Structure formats: C-alpha cells, structure tokens
Amino acid sequence: MNLDFYIKKRRGRGQIAFLVLALIVKVVLSFFVFELSKTYGYYGVVFDPRPAWLILLSYLTFAFIALSIDVRLNKASNVLHFMLFTFCFIPISVQYDIYYQRDSAMYWMLAGMFILIPILKDRAEVRLLLSNIRFNFTIYQYLYSAVIIAVLMLIVLIKNHGFDFNISGIIEVYDQRAVYKAETNRLSQYSFNWLGNVLNVLLILIGVARKNKTLLFVGLAMSVYLFSIGGHKSMLFVGPLGLMLFILYRILRKNFILGLMGGLSLLFGSLLFVDLFLGRTTFVSSLIVRRGVLLPSQIYYNYGEFFSSHPLNYFSHSFPFNFIFNSPYSDPIPSIVGKQYFAFSDTVYANCNVFGDTFGQVGFWAFPLLTFVLITIYHLIDNVSANRDFSFVIPLLFISSLTLVNSGLIVSLITHGMLIGILAINFYPKTFHTIKETTVTDSA
C-alpha cells in the first residue's frame, strides 16, 4: 500500500513538473511571436491577441491536457504522444491565443481530441496482426539484413543521382530541392526517405550501442550524402539527432520525456534571451523556432481556412484512394496552399502537420478519424516494442514519426517510412523474455 502511494506521489510530481515546463514553452513561444511579428509580418506572423478571458480559458484547457500527458516511459507510445503534443498542440494553442482571427473551431476540435485520446487509449483493447508476426533474429542476423537492405537502397540512389557529394550552403539549398522534387522514380523516392529516416538511424544506433565505429561513421557519412541529393536539412541532422536521443535516453531513462521538455524550455528560453539581448532575430531562432515550430502551426490554420471554402481532397493524391477519387487539384496540396498564403515566394511549400493535412482531406471528420487512427497506432507501437531495448526503440520511433509534425498521415506512414520504422522495431531481437506460468500435475 505504501509503495503504491509512493509511486502515485512520484508520478504526480512528474506531471506537475511537466505542466510547469510546458507552460514555460508556451509562454516563450508567445513572446517569440511578438518579436517575430516585427520582422516576419509578410510571412503571416501576426501578434493581435484574443480577449483576456478567452486566453485564460485556453490556458486552463492547456493545463488540463498537459496533466493528461503520461510522462512515464513504461510505453513507447507515450513518446509519440508527447511529440505530437509538444510540436503540434503547443504551438497551435499559441497561435490561437495571439491572433484572434485564427479559426476557433480548428483549435477547440484539436483540444477535444487531445483530451479524449489519453482516456480512450487506456480503455481500448486493440489486437493487431503485425504484433504477432515474429522472427527470432539474432542481433547479427538483424544487422546483416539491415545492411543488405540499406545497400540495395543506396544502389538505387546512386544509379539515379550519382555519387557526388555536392554540398551546397545550408541556406542556399532550394535549387537542390527543386532538382530532387523533379525526381519521378518512385522507388528512388522511397529509398531516399526510408534510408534517411529509418535504416540510416538504425545503423547509427546499433553502431553506438555496439561501439562499432565503422557503422557509426557510415551512418553519419550517409546523412551527408542524402543531404547532398535532396538539400533537406533534416537529412543532415537526422543522424546526429538519433545519436543525441540515444545518449539522452541512456542518461535520463525513466525521466526521458521530462528531460526533453526541460531541454526544449531551456533551448527556446535561451534563444529568446539572445534575440532580446541582440535586438534582432538570429538565424538559429528563425530556423528552429519560426520555421521548425511556429510556421507549421500557422499553416495548420491556413489549411483550416482554405479547405473550409474549397473542395476537400479525400486522400485522392495517395494510394489506394487515387483509384477511387479524382482530385480537384492538379498540383500537390502543399504547393496550392503555399501559393495562396505565401504568394511572395514560389519556393514556399506549405507542408502541414498530420492534423491540418487530414482536415484538408476530410474536413472536420479528421478529428474523430485521427482519434481512432492514433489510438490504433499507439497500441501497435506498444505491442511491437514490448520487451525490447528502449535505447534503440525510442530514438528510432521518434525520428521515423517526426514527419507527422509536417506531413500527412499516409505520406508519413508510407513515403517517409514511419511504418518501416515500426517494422524495424518489431523485428529487433528481444532484450527481455517473459516467463509463462504452467500447471504441473503429479503423475500417478
């Protein structure tokens, strides 16, 4: 009884600490919007707050949702839900508070979804076929299989793009991206994303866990090669990010989620302090905070406004729905929305998070649909990650799922490799083994 009370007390302290850190992140991001509105008004960054009572109501709802986030690391899905809360819901709530013209329904429907998911997740019982598909790989068989698949994908990329490490400046990458977007070979596109978001990270994680410098070097070098192909900064940083998450998990263990939120609050707070001290927005703040966090949440509301007055897409740009529905749009949705809201530049590709993108597909049905889909994905992740080394599972899951922050559901699952990442976790050798109880009968 005393042990149960101690566990509940400790968990309660963790939830309060998480709430405080989440509030710090939200307040700091609100200050960022105020500062950024002075320079990036042409980008749609506006500071025009709602009435105080609506902001207070928003903060109370935010606090309730933050307290519902499970900060324990007993389930891998808690990390994915934390990621969606931190990188999607927090900045979306900031955008609602500081600009009264943002659509209220888009915010409150999403808030209702984040209230419901923790409640339904713990009560739903989902049995999934994938979690029962097992192969008893040894770690060496698993590694050899991953290397073979990675080599095959690398061959596809070299055949289509050559083996020239053409590294342009980290800012001047738009020409590279234009060339990559013109790529029509679907196998090459899948190889690029699956290699960068899953297999490359997998090799780095195994390399550092097994102290294999060759694997680690190959993984980091492959990150540079992938960046040279597509000009995507994410590909350049995804390898080091996987390495950093691995180290953080080894240090923080059960406090991993709290540590990440604390690190984000410290990072954002430090960037804001530097910007205020210098009297200008630094490149790092613009890259990480404006483009990485606030812009996707702004685009979320752009999608809500656009598709409230334009035809829905019904996933008609994605397989297999393209055989069922004819899209009313000839161009990709991010390109159309980008031209609508960022007409000052032809290079702005308005990628939206999974919530806004799904709204563009099915309207307000997106919220009940994603509630069901995310609960199913959470159960799938928990099933396949059971009894596996979380220092491998958590970084791989985090990176392969991170595209949900700026991509649609089907694109994230298939094109960007989230489903491949879940499969890689499923086939990873078990670290722990369970003992089944059996009944022993005495022989006569």
Disulfide bonds with the S-S distance in Angstrom:
none
